[in-house]
Amino acid sequence: MNRWSAKNVARKTRGLGIGSLAMMLCGASMPAWSSHGEEDVVTAVAMQPSFDGWLAAFRTEAAVKGVSEATLNKALTGLTPLEKIVELDRKQPEFTLAFEDYLKRIVNPSKVTRGRQKLKDYKAVLAKIEVKYGVPASVLVALWGAESDYGRLAGRLPVIQCLATLAYEGRRATFFRAELLNALKIVDAGHVEPAAMVGSWAGAMGQTQFMPSTFLTYGVDITGDGRIDLWNSPEDALASSANYLAKLGWKNDETWGREVAVPGDLPANLYGGQTKKSLQEWKKLGVTRPNGHELPGRDQLHAGLIQLEGHKKRVFLVYSNFDAIHEWNRSNQFSAAVGLLSDALAKGKHGG
């Protein structure tokens, strides 16, 4: 019997409360809770198929949806779940660290220095990419640095195994099941072998950490070798990132945002980034540069206001390009950090 069998899970869950048990069972098809409490949980566990049974059903689905037998054999034969992956699904640093602490990971002197060297190393291809997609080189390199430290931390976990684990046991089973199918389509198209498809615990792949669905929709083979290689080709990774940002609405004639100072009586409902006002309107409300000087830029340009918590509160006016970065990774901390790193790279000095 599979090591994630009903008997084994029931043994491991003795003594846990209903809430903890429910978290362990997310993704399973379960009956409504009754007054019997934990007895119902054990019954629900017994109804859950083994991983092997689940995988067999998924394999059938993938074949029906066009994945070749050869790919299914290479990618799924002997596949087992990774128990640690479900725990990692609940520990994303963008949402747990104070902004200053998070910023130190993304914008620091070493990362800025290496990022400026990347701008030089890939100057020609970045210029080509900017002409085609309208995304500045500093922004693309900042995203590269934030996502994988310029490829150094791109992840070494087996993506197909991680996605299968999360599709079977995770809190977002439907989402990861679809991503697993997309990963198999990438293999089937000849872009990468299953063993070389490595990435993060959540299935984000390559030097700019694309999920399989993003890879299939926005991946670019700018080198012209017939494969989209986000693992070993910075050129493909940067071009794919530019294509993605362009489709998300990047505007090359605007910045992403800027840090500002606000009056203490500014209404709380103006924060959060959803309320858009022109710079002229923000000026009338008393929003200034951090040094108290008037905001620069076009008075009719619209922006939202966000506040990032940490050891001290930091407030930013953010434009539509911030929204594009936010669509990439739905964290205000991540989006602001990428913007600040891109500013530092463009200016040639440490920023933040």
N, C-alpha and C positions, 0 to 999 in steps of 0.2 A: 504493500500500500504506500502511496505517496507520502512523504514526510510532512506534508501539509494536509493530511487526511483529517476527517471529522474527529476521530478518536484522539489524534495527537493535539489538535487545536483545543478540544474540550479539556484535555489534561493540562495544557498550558494556561488555560483561562480560569482554572479554579481559584476562587478568592478574589477575583476582579469584580468591580462593580459593573452595573449594566452599561453605564456610559463608556467605560473602557472596552467592554466586550463589543459594543456596537461599533466603535471605531475600528476594531480589528476585523469586523465583518463587512465593512463598507465595500460596495461593489457586488456583494452577493444578493441573490434574490431571497427576500426574507418575508415571513408573515408578520402581521401586526402584533405588537407586544400585548401580552395579557398579564393578569395579576400573578402568574406563576413565575415571572421574573427570569432568573437565570436558567430555570429548566427550559423555558422557551428558547433561550439563546442556544443551549446545547442541541435542542431539536433543530434549530435553524442551521447550526453548523453541520449537523448530520445530513441536511438537505443539500448542502453545498457540494458541487462536484469536486472530485480530486483535481489537482492541477493537470495531471495527465489527461483526464477526461475533458477538462476545459480546453486544453491545447488541441486535442483531437477535433473538437467541434470548431475551434477557430481555424484550424488547418483546412477543414472542409469549406468554411466560409471564404477563406483567402483564395482557394482554388476556384470557387465559383466566380469570384471577382477578378479573375484573370492572372493570378500569380502562378508562375510555371511550377511544374512538379520538381524540376531541378533546383529552383530557389527554395522551395519548401523543404526539400530534403537537406540542403546545405544549412539552412537557417534554423530549422525547428527540430531536427532529429536530436534526441537526447537532451533537449532543453529542460532546465530545472529553474525554479524560482530562487531569487536572492532575498532572504528574509529581511536583511538590513535596509532594503530599499524603501519599504513602506514607512519606516521611522524617518528617513531622510526627507520624505515628502512633506513633513511638517516643520522643517527647520530651515527656512529661507532667510538668509542674513539681511536682505534688503528691508525686511519688515520687523526685525528684532533689535538691530543695533541703533544707538544714537547716531544722528546724522554725522557729527564730527568724526566718530569712530569709523563709520562706514566710508566717509570721504577719504580718510587716511589710506584705505585700501585701494581706492580708485585714483585719487589725485595725490601723488607724492613725488618728491624730486626724482627718484629713480625712474618712475613710470613716465614722467614728463621727458626726461633725458632720452630714454629709449624710444619713446614715441616720436620725438623729433628726428631721431636717427632713422626710424621707419619711414618717415616722410621723405627723407633723402633717398633711402634705398629703393623706394617704390615710386619715386617722383614721376617717372614717365607713365606708368600704368595708372596712377592716381589722376594725373592730368587727363588722360584718355577717358577715365571713368567719370570725372566731373563734367566733361563736355557732353557725354552721352546721357547722364542721369541727373545732372544739376546738383549734386551733393558735394560739399567741400571736402577736400582731403583730410583736413584736421578733424572733421566730424567722424569720418569713416575710421580713421586711425584711433580716435578716442573710443569708439564702440569696440574696436578690436582689442584695445588695451583693457577696457572694462570687462569684456566678456571672457577673455582667456589670457590676459597679460601677454598679448601679441603672440598667441599660440602656445605659450609655455604651459598654461594650465587649461588645456582644451578638454581634459577628461580622459580617463583610461578604462572606464567601465564598459562592458559589452552592452551596446544600446538595445539590441533585440531582446536580450535576457532581462534587462531593466524594464523595458516596456511591457514585456509579457508578465512580469511580476506585478506591475502596477495595474495592468488590465485585469488581472485575475483577482488581486487582493486590495488594490488601492482605493482611496476615497473618490477618485475620479475615473472609475473603471471604463466608462463609455468613451471618454476622451482618449485614454491611453490605448484602448482597443483599436480606435481609428488610427492613432499614430503608429501602432505596431504594423497595421496593414500598409500604411504609407512607407514605413521602413522597408518592408519586403518589396514594395514596388521599386524603391530606389536600388535595391540589390538586383532585382529582375531587369532593370534598365542598364545594368552594367557599370554603374558609377562607382561601386565599392563592393568588396567581398564582405560577407557577414563578420568574419573575424577582425577585419580592419574597421568595421563600423563601431567606433568607440566614442564615448562622450560622457556626459554627466549622468547622475543617478536618475534624472527625469527624462533622459533621452535626447537632450540638447547636444548637437553634434558639431564638431569642427571648430575652426578658429574663431568663428563668430556665433557659435552655439545656436544653430538653427534646429528647430524641431523638424521631424520628417515632412510634415505638411507644408511648412515654410520652405523647405528645401525644394519640394516638388513644384511649388507655385512661383518661387522667386529666384531659385538657383540659376547662376549664369556661368557658362563655360567661356570665359573671356580669353583663355589661352588657346582655344580652338583645337584641343586634343581629343575632343569627342566625349569627355567625361566632366561632370561637375565635381570637382575635388575640393571640398571644404576642409579637408584634413591636412593635406600637404601642399596646397597651392594658395598662398596668401592672395594672389591675384584673383582667383576665382572667389575667394571668401570676401574680398573687398568689393568686387563688382556685384556679387549677390547682395551684399548689404546695401549698396547704393540703389540697386533695383528695388529692394524691399522698401527703403525709406522713401524713394520717389513715389512708389505706389501708395504709400501711407500719407502722401500729401506734402512732402518736404518742399519748402519755398527757398530758393537759393538767394533771394534778395532780402531775406530777413534773418535775424539772429534767433537763438532759441529762447533767450530770456536774460534777465539780469537781477542781481541782488539789489534790494531796495530797503529804505527805512520807511516806517509807517507811523502815523500818529497813534497814540495809545487808545483813543476813543473810536478807532475805526470799527464799524460793526462786524461782528464775528461771521455773519452770513455772507460777507464778501470774500472770505477765504475759501480754499478748496479747488480753485482753478476753473470752476464751472461758470462763474459770473464773469462775463467778458465786457470790458469797457475800453474805450479809446484811451490812449496815453493822456490826451487832454483832460479827460474825465478823472483819471487817476491823479493827475497833477492837482486838480481842483479839490480832491479829497485829502491832499496833503502828502501824497506819496512822493518821495524824493530818492536821489541816490543815497547810498549809505553815509556819505560825507555831508549830506544836507543840501547839496546842489540840485538844481532842477534836472528832471529826467531828460535825457537826450532822445533823439529819434523823431520819427514822424508822428505828429499829434493824433492822426486818425488811425494809426495802427492799433489793433485791438489786442488785449492781453487779459489773462486771468491772474489771480493772486494766490500763491501757496505759502504755507508756513511749515517749515521742517523742524521737528522737535529734537532737542539734544541737550547738551550742557547749557546752551543758550538758544533762544529762538532765532531762526534765520528766515527771512521773508524774501520771496522772489516774485517778480512779474514774469509771466511765461507766455510765449506766443505760440502760434500754431505749430512751429517746428518742435517745440517741447511736446506737444500733443502727439506728433509723429513718433518721437522717441518713446513716449509713454505707451503707444500702441505696441512697440517692440517689446517692452518689458513694463508691465503695469505697476510700476513703483515710482513714486515721486522722488525718492532718494536716488534710485538708479538714474532716472532721467536728468535730474539736476547735476549729479556727479559727472555724467557723460558730457553735459553742456559745459561744465567748469573745466573738465580735462581738455575739451576741444578748444576752449578759450586759451588755456595755458599753452597748448601746442602751437596755436596760431600766433601767439605773442612771443613765444620763445622763452617763457619764464614759468616758474612754479606758480600755480594759482589755486584758489579755493578759499 
